[in-house]
Amino acid sequence: MTSIKVYILGLGRIGALGIENAFGFMSKQTHLGYVLNDSRFELVGAWDTNEVIRARINSKLNNQICLTDDFKSVNADIFVISTPASTHYELISKIIQYKNSKLILCETPLGKNLTDAKNIQQELINNNVNCMINYPRSYSIANSKKISKLQFEVKKKQFFYINATIADRSKSSLWHFVNLLLRIDNRFDDLIESNITKSENPATVKYTLNTKNFTLNITLLKLIDSSYAEVVFLFEGVTYWLLDGNSKLYKSEALSDMGWRSFPAKKKPIADLLSDSMELFYSEAFKFMNDKKYKINDVERAIKTHKLINLIEEA
């Protein structure tokens, strides 16, 4: 079988070097490391605007990869964008303009804001280009069964509550949580049109979103001990399902097992999550490249994530 040709834009934390250099260089937690370690894929080029990073990559790989920012010269099936969100729209537009790309793999979030994300969506639609967006918890192999279980539970229940406590050291923690909710069930669209109340004190800010079917309480912690790394996701809340309008509560631990938990900054748990999610992320990309009927809904869900984040931030 012919390998799928991949070009990577952005060789920083997720692209190649590892989060805060906590993982070994070229580990499977990064795009570069994964592609070079999976025989289904062939790296045909890569680029980073940082000259120091490019020199480091060249040194580590003995100048064995093509470092070029010339899209026209690159014969790639898949383009990976692992750069800041503020650059995504420009890069996706250039890829579409210069190449007949079959698939773009993009790090989160899709755009720098909702308008940016909608513009990207329109460009993709107009040019019939597909895009996958790498939310690690949604693409985690270990989480996939738990997501299926929660999808089943949501369909059974008429009403439920979710209480989530999330570290506010990094804004991305909230993005990942919201995207996971939308992956579990698109009926969370109800939240996008709902009213939201906000209460705040020196340590926390709490948001409450109510619809006829859902109550979602999100508490963002402002004050986090420095022993917790920026990449750590703290999920101390438990999901409770109220069965069909009666008073009996069904307790589900599934969400609290999906990587939101308190632990010292030892990186191994998040490293395992990223390695696991990269494997599923690229396996899904491989399926798409080999099955014309395979569907990807990441962009639609990303737009909904932007809308719900806007609702929360504007409260």
C-alpha positions in Angstrom: 0.0 0.0 0.0 1.3 3.4 -0.9 2.1 5.6 2.1 0.1 8.9 2.6 2.3 11.9 2.1 2.2 14.5 5.0 3.5 18.0 5.3 3.7 19.7 8.8 3.4 23.5 9.4 4.5 24.4 12.9 7.2 22.4 14.8 6.8 23.7 18.3 5.1 22.1 21.3 2.6 19.8 19.6 4.3 19.9 16.2 7.6 18.4 17.1 9.3 19.5 20.3 6.8 18.3 22.9 4.8 20.3 25.5 7.3 22.3 27.5 9.9 19.8 26.3 8.5 17.3 28.9 8.3 14.5 26.4 11.3 13.2 24.5 12.0 14.7 21.2 10.3 12.9 18.3 7.9 11.1 20.7 4.5 10.0 19.4 2.8 12.8 21.4 3.9 15.2 18.5 2.8 15.3 14.9 6.4 15.0 13.5 7.2 12.1 15.9 4.0 10.3 15.1 4.3 10.6 11.3 7.9 9.4 11.3 7.0 6.4 13.5 4.0 5.2 11.5 4.7 3.4 8.2 1.3 4.4 6.8 2.6 7.9 6.5 5.5 9.6 4.8 6.9 13.0 5.8 7.5 15.0 2.6 8.2 18.4 4.2 7.9 20.6 7.3 8.3 24.2 8.3 8.4 26.6 11.2 8.9 30.3 11.1 11.3 30.1 14.0 14.9 29.7 12.7 16.2 28.3 16.0 13.5 25.5 15.9 14.3 24.7 12.3 18.0 24.4 13.2 17.2 22.2 16.1 15.0 19.9 14.0 17.7 19.6 11.4 20.3 18.8 13.9 18.2 16.1 15.6 17.3 14.5 12.3 20.7 14.9 10.6 19.2 17.1 7.8 17.1 14.2 6.6 13.8 16.1 6.2 12.8 18.8 3.8 12.3 22.1 5.6 10.5 24.4 3.2 7.6 26.9 3.3 7.0 26.6 -0.5 3.6 24.9 -0.6 3.8 24.7 -4.4 6.8 22.5 -4.3 5.3 20.1 -1.8 3.5 17.0 -3.1 1.4 16.2 0.0 -1.9 14.4 0.6 -2.3 15.8 4.1 -1.3 19.2 5.5 -0.9 19.5 9.2 -1.3 22.9 10.8 0.2 23.1 14.3 0.6 26.9 14.6 -1.1 29.6 16.7 -4.8 29.9 16.0 -4.3 33.4 14.7 -2.5 32.0 11.7 -5.0 29.2 10.8 -7.2 31.1 8.4 -4.3 32.5 6.4 -2.5 29.1 6.2 -5.7 27.2 5.3 -6.4 29.7 2.5 -2.9 29.4 1.1 -3.0 25.6 1.2 -6.4 25.6 -0.6 -5.1 28.2 -3.1 -1.8 26.4 -3.9 -2.6 22.8 -3.6 -5.5 20.4 -4.3 -5.3 19.1 -0.7 -7.5 16.2 0.2 -7.3 16.7 4.0 -6.1 19.3 6.4 -5.3 18.4 10.0 -5.6 21.4 12.3 -4.7 21.9 16.0 -7.3 23.6 18.2 -9.1 25.9 18.1 -10.1 26.2 14.5 -9.8 30.0 14.3 -8.8 32.9 16.5 -12.5 33.8 17.0 -16.0 32.8 15.7 -15.8 35.0 12.6 -12.4 33.6 11.7 -13.7 30.0 12.2 -16.8 30.7 10.0 -14.5 32.1 7.2 -12.4 29.0 7.4 -15.5 26.8 7.2 -16.7 28.6 4.1 -13.3 28.3 2.4 -13.3 24.6 3.1 -16.9 24.2 1.8 -16.3 26.3 -1.4 -13.3 24.2 -2.3 -14.5 20.8 -1.2 -11.6 20.3 1.3 -12.1 18.4 4.5 -10.6 19.3 7.8 -10.0 17.4 11.1 -9.4 19.3 14.3 -7.3 17.7 17.0 -9.2 17.8 20.3 -7.2 15.1 22.2 -10.0 14.0 24.6 -12.5 13.6 21.7 -9.9 11.6 19.7 -8.6 9.5 22.6 -8.9 5.7 22.0 -9.3 5.2 25.7 -12.2 7.8 25.8 -14.0 6.5 22.7 -15.9 3.8 24.6 -16.7 6.2 27.4 -18.0 8.7 24.9 -20.2 6.0 23.4 -21.5 5.1 26.9 -22.3 8.7 27.6 -24.1 9.1 24.3 -26.3 6.2 25.2 -27.0 7.6 28.6 -27.9 11.0 27.2 -30.4 9.5 24.8 -32.1 7.6 27.7 -32.5 10.6 30.0 -35.0 13.4 29.7 -33.1 15.8 32.0 -29.6 15.9 33.5 -27.1 18.1 35.3 -23.4 18.5 34.7 -21.2 20.1 37.4 -17.7 20.8 36.1 -14.7 22.4 37.9 -11.9 23.3 35.5 -8.5 24.9 36.0 -8.3 28.4 34.5 -4.5 28.4 34.1 -5.1 27.7 30.4 -8.1 28.9 28.5 -7.8 25.7 26.4 -9.2 23.6 29.2 -12.6 25.1 28.8 -12.4 24.7 25.0 -11.7 21.0 25.3 -14.5 20.4 27.8 -17.1 22.2 25.6 -16.0 20.4 22.5 -16.3 17.1 24.3 -19.8 17.9 25.4 -20.8 18.6 21.8 -19.2 15.4 20.7 -21.2 13.4 23.2 -24.5 14.9 21.9 -25.3 17.6 19.4 -28.4 18.5 21.4 -26.0 20.6 23.5 -26.9 23.1 20.7 -29.7 24.1 23.1 -27.0 25.7 25.3 -25.8 27.9 22.5 -29.2 29.7 22.4 -29.7 29.7 26.2 -29.3 32.4 28.8 -26.3 32.3 31.1 -25.8 33.6 34.6 -22.4 34.5 36.1 -21.2 34.7 39.7 -17.7 35.6 40.7 -15.4 35.7 43.8 -11.6 36.0 44.3 -11.0 32.3 43.7 -13.6 31.2 41.1 -16.0 32.3 38.4 -19.1 30.2 38.0 -21.3 30.0 34.9 -24.8 28.4 34.9 -26.5 27.5 31.6 -30.1 26.3 31.7 -32.3 24.8 29.0 -35.5 22.7 29.2 -33.3 19.6 29.2 -29.9 20.5 30.6 -28.4 22.4 33.5 -24.7 23.0 33.0 -22.6 24.4 35.9 -19.0 25.4 35.0 -16.7 26.6 37.7 -13.3 28.0 36.6 -10.7 28.1 39.3 -8.7 31.4 39.3 -6.2 30.5 41.9 -4.2 27.3 41.1 -1.1 26.1 43.0 2.0 26.5 41.0 2.7 22.8 41.3 0.1 22.3 38.6 1.4 22.5 35.0 -0.4 24.7 32.5 -1.3 21.6 30.4 -3.1 19.9 33.4 -6.9 19.7 33.2 -8.7 19.6 36.5 -12.1 18.0 36.4 -13.4 17.6 40.0 -17.1 17.7 39.3 -19.2 14.6 38.8 -22.0 14.2 36.2 -25.4 13.4 37.7 -28.3 12.2 35.6 -31.8 12.7 36.9 -33.9 9.8 35.7 -37.0 10.7 33.8 -38.2 13.5 36.1 -38.1 11.4 39.3 -35.8 12.0 42.3 -33.5 9.1 41.7 -29.9 10.2 40.8 -27.7 8.1 38.5 -24.0 8.8 39.1 -21.6 8.5 36.2 -17.8 8.6 36.6 -17.2 8.5 32.9 -16.3 12.2 32.3 -14.0 12.4 35.3 -11.9 9.6 33.8 -11.3 11.5 30.6 -8.2 13.3 31.6 -9.6 16.1 33.8 -8.1 15.2 37.2 -5.8 16.7 39.8 -2.2 15.6 39.8 1.2 17.1 40.3 3.1 18.3 37.2 4.6 14.9 36.3 3.4 15.1 32.6 3.0 11.3 32.2 -0.9 11.3 32.4 -1.1 14.0 29.7 1.7 12.4 27.7 -0.3 9.1 27.6 -3.4 11.0 26.6 -1.7 12.8 23.7 0.0 9.6 22.4 -3.3 7.8 22.6 -5.2 10.6 20.8 -2.5 11.1 18.1 -2.9 7.4 17.2 -6.7 7.7 16.8 -6.4 11.1 15.1 -4.1 9.7 12.4 -6.0 6.4 12.1 -9.1 8.4 11.4 -7.2 10.4 8.8 -6.0 7.2 7.2 -9.6 5.9 7.1 -10.7 9.1 5.4 -8.0 8.9 2.8 -9.0 5.3 1.9 -12.8 5.4 2.2 -14.7 7.9 0.0 -17.8 7.3 2.2 -16.1 8.2 5.4 -17.5 11.4 6.9 -15.8 14.0 9.2 -17.9 16.5 11.2 -15.1 18.2 13.1 -15.6 21.7 11.6 -19.3 21.9 12.3 -18.6 20.9 15.9 -15.7 23.5 16.1 -18.1 26.3 15.0 -20.6 25.2 17.8 -17.7 25.2 20.3 -16.8 28.8 19.3 -20.4 29.8 19.7 -20.7 28.3 23.2 -17.4 29.8 24.3 -18.5 33.2 23.1 -21.7 32.8 25.1 -19.6 32.0 28.2 -17.1 34.8 27.7 -19.7 37.5 27.0 -21.7 36.6 30.2 
